[in-house]
Amino acid sequence: MRQPLFIHSLTEVERQQIEAGLRSSDAFVMRRSQILLASARGERVPNIASALSCDEQTVRNAIHAFNQKGPDALQAGSRRPHRLRTALAEVDAETFKALLHPVHGILASRPASGR
């Protein structure tokens, strides 16, 4: 069985910053603050997730982020992916061009739309 996941012991400054986050107008900051304070009280991940109506992975992500970055974890990071996948990496360029450009014979054989 895995060890329960908690945030590290809070300094007084960290506790003040997290408590200030409870009054934030930003929902992300407020939710993270709620998660972190619950973890600091010794509540376990499933209980925190249930109490805040969020997913357990959301709670784990918040705790891991705080343990790594400290109070900076209260701010939302970029939602941009770290790495973009090239969807056409293995597709031949000529094959792709053929898909983009219709064959002239197909267009000529279609009936007029009446416009």
Backbone as JSON Lines, residues from 0, in Angstrom:
{"i":0,"aa":"M","n":[0.83,-1.18,0.0],"ca":[0.0,0.0,0.0],"c":[0.88,1.24,0.0]}
{"i":1,"aa":"R","n":[0.47,2.25,-0.77],"ca":[1.26,3.48,-0.88],"c":[1.14,4.32,0.38]}
{"i":2,"aa":"Q","n":[2.18,5.1,0.6],"ca":[2.16,6.06,1.71],"c":[1.18,7.19,1.37]}
{"i":3,"aa":"P","n":[0.45,7.7,2.35],"ca":[-0.44,8.83,2.07],"c":[0.37,10.05,1.61]}
{"i":4,"aa":"L","n":[-0.22,10.85,0.76],"ca":[0.43,12.01,0.19],"c":[-0.03,13.27,0.93]}
{"i":5,"aa":"F","n":[0.93,14.04,1.43],"ca":[0.64,15.3,2.12],"c":[1.63,16.35,1.65]}
{"i":6,"aa":"I","n":[1.3,17.62,1.88],"ca":[2.26,18.68,1.59],"c":[3.3,18.71,2.7]}
{"i":7,"aa":"H","n":[4.43,19.37,2.41],"ca":[5.47,19.48,3.43],"c":[4.99,20.42,4.55]}
{"i":8,"aa":"S","n":[5.68,20.42,5.65],"ca":[5.31,21.31,6.77],"c":[5.36,22.76,6.31]}
{"i":9,"aa":"L","n":[4.33,23.49,6.64],"ca":[4.24,24.88,6.2],"c":[5.0,25.82,7.12]}
{"i":10,"aa":"T","n":[5.67,26.78,6.49],"ca":[6.23,27.88,7.27],"c":[5.1,28.87,7.53]}
{"i":11,"aa":"E","n":[5.31,29.79,8.41],"ca":[4.26,30.78,8.7],"c":[3.95,31.63,7.47]}
{"i":12,"aa":"V","n":[4.97,31.97,6.69],"ca":[4.77,32.78,5.48],"c":[3.95,31.99,4.45]}
{"i":13,"aa":"E","n":[4.28,30.71,4.27],"ca":[3.52,29.88,3.33],"c":[2.07,29.75,3.77]}
{"i":14,"aa":"R","n":[1.84,29.55,5.04],"ca":[0.47,29.43,5.55],"c":[-0.31,30.72,5.29]}
{"i":15,"aa":"Q","n":[0.32,31.87,5.5],"ca":[-0.35,33.15,5.26],"c":[-0.69,33.32,3.78]}
{"i":16,"aa":"Q","n":[0.24,32.92,2.89],"ca":[-0.01,33.03,1.45],"c":[-1.16,32.12,1.03]}
{"i":17,"aa":"I","n":[-1.19,30.92,1.57],"ca":[-2.27,29.98,1.22],"c":[-3.6,30.48,1.76]}
{"i":18,"aa":"E","n":[-3.62,30.98,2.98],"ca":[-4.86,31.51,3.55],"c":[-5.34,32.74,2.79]}
{"i":19,"aa":"A","n":[-4.42,33.54,2.29],"ca":[-4.81,34.69,1.45],"c":[-5.45,34.19,0.16]}
{"i":20,"aa":"G","n":[-4.99,33.05,-0.34],"ca":[-5.56,32.47,-1.55],"c":[-7.02,32.07,-1.39]}
{"i":21,"aa":"L","n":[-7.45,31.82,-0.17],"ca":[-8.86,31.49,0.07],"c":[-9.78,32.66,-0.27]}
{"i":22,"aa":"R","n":[-9.25,33.86,-0.23],"ca":[-10.05,35.06,-0.52],"c":[-9.87,35.54,-1.96]}
{"i":23,"aa":"S","n":[-9.19,34.77,-2.77],"ca":[-8.92,35.16,-4.15],"c":[-10.18,35.1,-5.0]}
{"i":24,"aa":"S","n":[-10.26,35.99,-5.98],"ca":[-11.37,35.95,-6.93],"c":[-11.1,34.93,-8.03]}
{"i":25,"aa":"D","n":[-9.87,34.44,-8.12],"ca":[-9.5,33.42,-9.09],"c":[-9.85,32.04,-8.53]}
{"i":26,"aa":"A","n":[-10.73,31.34,-9.21],"ca":[-11.2,30.03,-8.73],"c":[-10.07,29.02,-8.6]}
{"i":27,"aa":"F","n":[-9.08,29.08,-9.5],"ca":[-7.96,28.15,-9.45],"c":[-7.19,28.34,-8.15]}
{"i":28,"aa":"V","n":[-6.88,29.57,-7.82],"ca":[-6.11,29.87,-6.61],"c":[-6.89,29.47,-5.37]}
{"i":29,"aa":"M","n":[-8.17,29.77,-5.35],"ca":[-9.0,29.43,-4.19],"c":[-9.07,27.91,-3.99]}
{"i":30,"aa":"R","n":[-9.29,27.15,-5.08],"ca":[-9.39,25.7,-4.98],"c":[-8.06,25.1,-4.52]}
{"i":31,"aa":"R","n":[-6.95,25.57,-5.1],"ca":[-5.64,25.07,-4.69],"c":[-5.4,25.36,-3.22]}
{"i":32,"aa":"S","n":[-5.79,26.53,-2.78],"ca":[-5.6,26.9,-1.36],"c":[-6.4,25.97,-0.46]}
{"i":33,"aa":"Q","n":[-7.63,25.67,-0.84],"ca":[-8.45,24.75,-0.06],"c":[-7.8,23.37,0.02]}
{"i":34,"aa":"I","n":[-7.29,22.9,-1.11],"ca":[-6.64,21.58,-1.15],"c":[-5.42,21.56,-0.25]}
{"i":35,"aa":"L","n":[-4.58,22.58,-0.36],"ca":[-3.33,22.61,0.39],"c":[-3.57,22.73,1.89]}
{"i":36,"aa":"L","n":[-4.52,23.54,2.29],"ca":[-4.81,23.66,3.73],"c":[-5.39,22.36,4.29]}
{"i":37,"aa":"A","n":[-6.22,21.69,3.51],"ca":[-6.77,20.41,3.96],"c":[-5.65,19.39,4.12]}
{"i":38,"aa":"S","n":[-4.7,19.39,3.19],"ca":[-3.57,18.47,3.29],"c":[-2.71,18.81,4.5]}
{"i":39,"aa":"A","n":[-2.52,20.09,4.76],"ca":[-1.73,20.52,5.92],"c":[-2.39,20.09,7.23]}
{"i":40,"aa":"R","n":[-3.73,19.98,7.24],"ca":[-4.45,19.51,8.44],"c":[-4.35,18.0,8.6]}
{"i":41,"aa":"G","n":[-3.8,17.31,7.6],"ca":[-3.64,15.87,7.69],"c":[-4.73,15.08,7.0]}
{"i":42,"aa":"E","n":[-5.58,15.74,6.24],"ca":[-6.63,15.02,5.51],"c":[-6.0,14.29,4.32]}
{"i":43,"aa":"R","n":[-6.53,13.13,4.02],"ca":[-5.99,12.32,2.92],"c":[-6.63,12.71,1.59]}
{"i":44,"aa":"V","n":[-5.95,12.35,0.52],"ca":[-6.36,12.72,-0.83],"c":[-7.82,12.36,-1.13]}
{"i":45,"aa":"P","n":[-8.28,11.13,-0.91],"ca":[-9.68,10.82,-1.24],"c":[-10.68,11.68,-0.46]}
{"i":46,"aa":"N","n":[-10.38,11.96,0.8],"ca":[-11.28,12.78,1.62],"c":[-11.33,14.22,1.11]}
{"i":47,"aa":"I","n":[-10.17,14.75,0.73],"ca":[-10.13,16.13,0.21],"c":[-10.92,16.2,-1.09]}
{"i":48,"aa":"A","n":[-10.69,15.23,-1.98],"ca":[-11.39,15.22,-3.27],"c":[-12.9,15.13,-3.07]}
{"i":49,"aa":"S","n":[-13.31,14.32,-2.16],"ca":[-14.74,14.17,-1.89],"c":[-15.34,15.45,-1.31]}
{"i":50,"aa":"A","n":[-14.64,16.05,-0.37],"ca":[-15.15,17.27,0.27],"c":[-15.24,18.44,-0.7]}
{"i":51,"aa":"L","n":[-14.31,18.5,-1.66],"ca":[-14.28,19.62,-2.6],"c":[-14.91,19.3,-3.94]}
{"i":52,"aa":"S","n":[-15.47,18.1,-4.06],"ca":[-16.12,17.65,-5.31],"c":[-15.19,17.78,-6.51]}
{"i":53,"aa":"C","n":[-14.0,17.25,-6.35],"ca":[-13.06,17.24,-7.46],"c":[-12.42,15.86,-7.55]}
{"i":54,"aa":"D","n":[-11.64,15.66,-8.57],"ca":[-11.0,14.37,-8.8],"c":[-9.78,14.21,-7.89]}
{"i":55,"aa":"E","n":[-9.5,12.97,-7.51],"ca":[-8.34,12.71,-6.66],"c":[-7.04,13.13,-7.35]}
{"i":56,"aa":"Q","n":[-6.98,12.97,-8.67],"ca":[-5.77,13.36,-9.39],"c":[-5.55,14.87,-9.31]}
{"i":57,"aa":"T","n":[-6.62,15.64,-9.27],"ca":[-6.5,17.09,-9.12],"c":[-5.85,17.42,-7.78]}
{"i":58,"aa":"V","n":[-6.25,16.72,-6.75],"ca":[-5.67,16.93,-5.41],"c":[-4.2,16.53,-5.42]}
{"i":59,"aa":"R","n":[-3.9,15.38,-6.01],"ca":[-2.5,14.94,-6.06],"c":[-1.64,15.93,-6.84]}
{"i":60,"aa":"N","n":[-2.16,16.42,-7.96],"ca":[-1.42,17.4,-8.76],"c":[-1.11,18.65,-7.95]}
{"i":61,"aa":"A","n":[-2.09,19.12,-7.18],"ca":[-1.89,20.33,-6.37],"c":[-0.83,20.09,-5.29]}
{"i":62,"aa":"I","n":[-0.89,18.95,-4.65],"ca":[0.08,18.64,-3.58],"c":[1.48,18.49,-4.16]}
{"i":63,"aa":"H","n":[1.61,17.76,-5.25],"ca":[2.92,17.61,-5.88],"c":[3.48,18.96,-6.33]}
{"i":64,"aa":"A","n":[2.63,19.79,-6.92],"ca":[3.08,21.11,-7.39],"c":[3.57,21.96,-6.22]}
{"i":65,"aa":"F","n":[2.84,21.92,-5.1],"ca":[3.25,22.71,-3.94],"c":[4.55,22.18,-3.35]}
{"i":66,"aa":"N","n":[4.7,20.88,-3.28],"ca":[5.93,20.31,-2.74],"c":[7.14,20.64,-3.61]}
{"i":67,"aa":"Q","n":[6.91,20.84,-4.91],"ca":[8.01,21.17,-5.82],"c":[8.28,22.66,-5.91]}
{"i":68,"aa":"K","n":[7.2,23.46,-6.0],"ca":[7.36,24.89,-6.27],"c":[7.03,25.81,-5.11]}
{"i":69,"aa":"G","n":[6.48,25.27,-4.04],"ca":[6.09,26.1,-2.92],"c":[4.88,26.96,-3.27]}
{"i":70,"aa":"P","n":[4.79,28.16,-2.71],"ca":[3.62,29.02,-2.95],"c":[3.41,29.41,-4.41]}
{"i":71,"aa":"D","n":[4.43,29.27,-5.25],"ca":[4.25,29.55,-6.68],"c":[3.24,28.6,-7.31]}
{"i":72,"aa":"A","n":[2.98,27.48,-6.67],"ca":[2.01,26.51,-7.19],"c":[0.58,27.02,-7.11]}
{"i":73,"aa":"L","n":[0.38,28.13,-6.41],"ca":[-0.97,28.7,-6.32],"c":[-1.39,29.39,-7.62]}
{"i":74,"aa":"Q","n":[-0.43,29.72,-8.47],"ca":[-0.74,30.39,-9.72],"c":[-0.85,29.35,-10.83]}
{"i":75,"aa":"A","n":[-1.84,29.51,-11.68],"ca":[-2.03,28.57,-12.8],"c":[-0.91,28.75,-13.79]}
{"i":76,"aa":"G","n":[-0.4,27.64,-14.27],"ca":[0.64,27.68,-15.29],"c":[0.01,27.71,-16.68]}
{"i":77,"aa":"S","n":[0.84,27.64,-17.66],"ca":[0.37,27.62,-19.04],"c":[-0.38,26.33,-19.31]}
{"i":78,"aa":"R","n":[-1.44,26.41,-20.09],"ca":[-2.19,25.21,-20.46],"c":[-1.7,24.66,-21.78]}
{"i":79,"aa":"R","n":[-0.71,25.31,-22.34],"ca":[-0.14,24.87,-23.61],"c":[0.62,23.56,-23.39]}
{"i":80,"aa":"P","n":[0.5,22.63,-24.32],"ca":[1.22,21.37,-24.16],"c":[2.73,21.59,-24.19]}
{"i":81,"aa":"H","n":[3.43,20.75,-23.45],"ca":[4.89,20.86,-23.42],"c":[5.5,20.48,-24.76]}
{"i":82,"aa":"R","n":[4.85,19.59,-25.44],"ca":[5.38,19.09,-26.7],"c":[4.22,18.94,-27.68]}
{"i":83,"aa":"L","n":[4.4,19.44,-28.87],"ca":[3.38,19.28,-29.9],"c":[3.73,18.09,-30.77]}
{"i":84,"aa":"R","n":[2.74,17.29,-31.04],"ca":[2.95,16.13,-31.9],"c":[2.67,16.53,-33.34]}
{"i":85,"aa":"T","n":[3.48,16.07,-34.21],"ca":[3.26,16.31,-35.63],"c":[2.37,15.2,-36.15]}
{"i":86,"aa":"A","n":[1.18,15.57,-36.53],"ca":[0.19,14.58,-36.94],"c":[0.56,13.92,-38.27]}
{"i":87,"aa":"L","n":[1.32,14.61,-39.1],"ca":[1.62,14.1,-40.43],"c":[3.07,13.65,-40.55]}
{"i":88,"aa":"A","n":[3.66,13.22,-39.48],"ca":[5.08,12.86,-39.48],"c":[5.4,11.77,-40.49]}
{"i":89,"aa":"E","n":[4.52,10.81,-40.65],"ca":[4.82,9.66,-41.51],"c":[4.07,9.71,-42.84]}
{"i":90,"aa":"V","n":[3.34,10.76,-43.07],"ca":[2.56,10.86,-44.29],"c":[3.41,11.5,-45.38]}
{"i":91,"aa":"D","n":[3.39,10.91,-46.54],"ca":[4.13,11.45,-47.68],"c":[3.5,12.76,-48.12]}
{"i":92,"aa":"A","n":[4.32,13.74,-48.47],"ca":[3.82,15.06,-48.85],"c":[2.94,14.99,-50.09]}
{"i":93,"aa":"E","n":[3.31,14.16,-51.04],"ca":[2.5,14.04,-52.27],"c":[1.13,13.44,-51.97]}
{"i":94,"aa":"T","n":[1.09,12.47,-51.08],"ca":[-0.19,11.87,-50.7],"c":[-1.07,12.9,-50.02]}
{"i":95,"aa":"F","n":[-0.46,13.71,-49.2],"ca":[-1.21,14.76,-48.51],"c":[-1.74,15.79,-49.5]}
{"i":96,"aa":"K","n":[-0.92,16.19,-50.46],"ca":[-1.36,17.15,-51.48],"c":[-2.53,16.59,-52.27]}
{"i":97,"aa":"A","n":[-2.47,15.29,-52.56],"ca":[-3.56,14.67,-53.32],"c":[-4.87,14.71,-52.53]}
{"i":98,"aa":"L","n":[-4.79,14.62,-51.22],"ca":[-5.99,14.7,-50.39],"c":[-6.55,16.12,-50.35]}
{"i":99,"aa":"L","n":[-5.67,17.1,-50.38],"ca":[-6.1,18.5,-50.29],"c":[-6.68,19.02,-51.6]}
{"i":100,"aa":"H","n":[-6.1,18.62,-52.72],"ca":[-6.5,19.15,-54.02],"c":[-7.4,18.14,-54.72]}
{"i":101,"aa":"P","n":[-8.65,18.5,-54.99],"ca":[-9.57,17.56,-55.64],"c":[-9.14,17.28,-57.08]}
{"i":102,"aa":"V","n":[-9.46,16.1,-57.55],"ca":[-9.17,15.71,-58.93],"c":[-10.15,16.46,-59.83]}
{"i":103,"aa":"H","n":[-9.64,17.02,-60.93],"ca":[-10.49,17.84,-61.8],"c":[-11.64,17.05,-62.41]}
{"i":104,"aa":"G","n":[-11.44,15.79,-62.69],"ca":[-12.49,14.97,-63.28],"c":[-13.69,14.8,-62.37]}
{"i":105,"aa":"I","n":[-13.47,14.76,-61.07],"ca":[-14.57,14.59,-60.12],"c":[-15.44,15.83,-60.11]}
{"i":106,"aa":"L","n":[-14.82,17.0,-60.16],"ca":[-15.59,18.24,-60.14],"c":[-16.42,18.4,-61.41]}
{"i":107,"aa":"A","n":[-15.86,18.0,-62.55],"ca":[-16.57,18.16,-63.82],"c":[-17.77,17.21,-63.91]}
{"i":108,"aa":"S","n":[-17.71,16.06,-63.24],"ca":[-18.8,15.09,-63.35],"c":[-19.96,15.34,-62.4]}
{"i":109,"aa":"R","n":[-19.8,16.28,-61.49],"ca":[-20.9,16.59,-60.56],"c":[-21.97,17.42,-61.26]}
{"i":110,"aa":"P","n":[-23.21,17.17,-60.92],"ca":[-24.28,17.98,-61.52],"c":[-24.28,19.38,-60.93]}
{"i":111,"aa":"A","n":[-24.73,20.34,-61.68],"ca":[-24.8,21.73,-61.23],"c":[-25.8,21.82,-60.07]}
{"i":112,"aa":"S","n":[-25.51,22.69,-59.11],"ca":[-26.37,22.79,-57.93],"c":[-27.6,23.64,-58.19]}
{"i":113,"aa":"G","n":[-27.67,24.33,-59.31],"ca":[-28.85,25.11,-59.62],"c":[-28.78,26.55,-59.1]}
{"i":114,"aa":"R","n":[-27.64,26.98,-58.7],"ca":[-27.51,28.35,-58.2],"c":[-27.27,29.33,-59.28]}
